[in-house]
Amino acid sequence: MANILILNGAPRKNGSPASLIKAFTEGAVASGNQVHEAYIHGMNVKNCLGCDSSIKTHAGCVQKDEGMAKIYEDLSWCDTVVFASPVHFAYMTAQLRAVIDRTWEWFNLPRNFEAKRKNVLISTSRSEDYTAILQQYGMYAMLGWEDIGHILGAGKEVEAKSIGTSIS
């Protein structure tokens, strides 16, 4: 069974990706997986300073905000990461982007760079163009993570539940 971390970047807890996250979670739990959802908007997560201290010292980020400390803990725990975000100006929300930028520190700790994960994208948009958000999401392929699916668009709860159920 898998440990699944959902990084919910929606600025509204019951925003457009909420029903897809719920359906995905139902499927994942029904398959015996453990799921933890981090609702980023309500967490203390500072933006990356770009200081490169994690590369220079391998001691971790100089910022000690409790939101990212919890996410780093969850990244170490999980083997599957779900990125959930509505599309804002073609991309993921600023809340989710801040977390993604800060994971740079986590990857620069020697024990974590080799840590491979599976990942899923859940996204909703007022348009049908997901090109930019898929490009952002694709960066994890460079790390050797396994993409196990995309749920793109509102009303795809059956698909979301199916992908959740498929994880083991």
N, C-alpha and C positions, 0 to 999 in steps of 0.2 A: 504494500500500500504506500501511497505517496503523501508527503507533507507539502501542502499547497499554500503559497502566499499570494493573496490578491492585493495588488497595489492599486487602490481606488483613487484616481486623480480627479474625480468629478468634484466641482466646487459646491454642488448641492447633493446632500446625502441621498435624496430620492430623485436625483436627476435622471437623465435619459438612459445611462447604462445600468441603473439599479435593477431593473427586472431581468436583464441578461445576467448580471452577477448572481442574482438570486437563483435563477434557473441553473446556471453553471454549478453553483455551490450545491444545490439539491442533487444534481447528477453525481458530483464528486463524492459527496458524503454517502450517497446510496451505494457507491462502489467501495466503501470502506476507507476512504481517504480522510485525512485531517485537513481542515481548511482554516486559515486565519486571514481575515480581511483587515488591512491597514487603510483606514479612511484618512488620507493624507491631509485634507483640508483642515481637520481638527487637531493636527499634530504640530509640534514645534519643530519645523525643518527649515533651517537657514539655507540660503543659496550658496553654491560653491564659490570660494574666493579665488580659485585658480592659482593657489600659492605653490602647488606641487610639493608640499611638505611630505605627503605620503610617499612620493617617489624618492625623495632625498633621504628620508629617515626610515621608511618602512615602519613607522610608529603609529600610523593612523592619522586621521584628520585633526587639525588644530582646533576645529570647532567642536564643542561638546554639548550639542543640543540633544535633549532627551528623545525627540521624535526620531532622529536618525540613529541614535543608539539602539532604539527598539527595532528599527528596520534592519540594521546590521545584524542584530541578533536573529531576526526572522530569516534573513538571507542565509545565515549559517545553518539554520534549522531545516529550511525547505529544500525540496528537489525540483519543484515546479513553481514558476512565477507567472502570474497573470497580470498583465498591464491593462488596466481599464480606464478609459478616458473618452469623454466626448471630444469631438474635433472642435478646436478653437482656432480660427484663422489658419486652417489647413493642418494644424499640428496638435500634439498632445497638450493638455493644459499645463500652465506654468507650475502648478503644484506637483504634477507627476514629473515634469522635466527637472525640477529642482532635486527630486529624489534620484532620478537617473544620473544627473550630473554628480551628485554626491556619492554614488556607488563607485565612482572612479577610485575613491580612497579605499573602499573595501577590496576592489580587485587588485590594488597595489600592495596589499599585505601578502607576503609570499605564499601562505597556505591557501589563499582564495583565488589566485589567478587561474589555477588549474581546475577550480570547482566548476563543473559543468552542470547545467540545469536544463530543464525543459521549459518552454515558455508558450504563452497564449496571449493573443491580443483581443480585447473586447472594446469596440468603439462604435459610437453613434455619431451621425452628422445630419445636418439638414440637406446636404447634397449627397450625391452618390460617389463623389471623388475622395478616395482614401489614399491617394498616391503619396502625399507627403508624410502622413502618419505611418504608413507602411515602411517608408524609407527610414524614419526614426527608429521604428521597431526593429528593422533589419540589422541594426548595429550589433545585436546580440548574436547573430549568426557569425560575426567576426570572432566572437569569443568561443565559438564551437558549441553554442547552446542549440538545442533541438527545438525547432518550431513545430508545435503540434496542432496549430490551428488558429484561425481568425474568425471572430464573429463580428461582422461589419454591418451595422444597421439595426435599427429598432425593429421589434416584432419577430426577432429570430430566437425566441426562447427555446424552441424545440432543438435547434442547432446547438445552442449554448449548453443545454442539459446533456445532449449527446456527447459533446466534447468533454464535459465534466465527467460523465460516466466512463469514457474511454481511458481515463488516466488510472494507472495502477503502479 
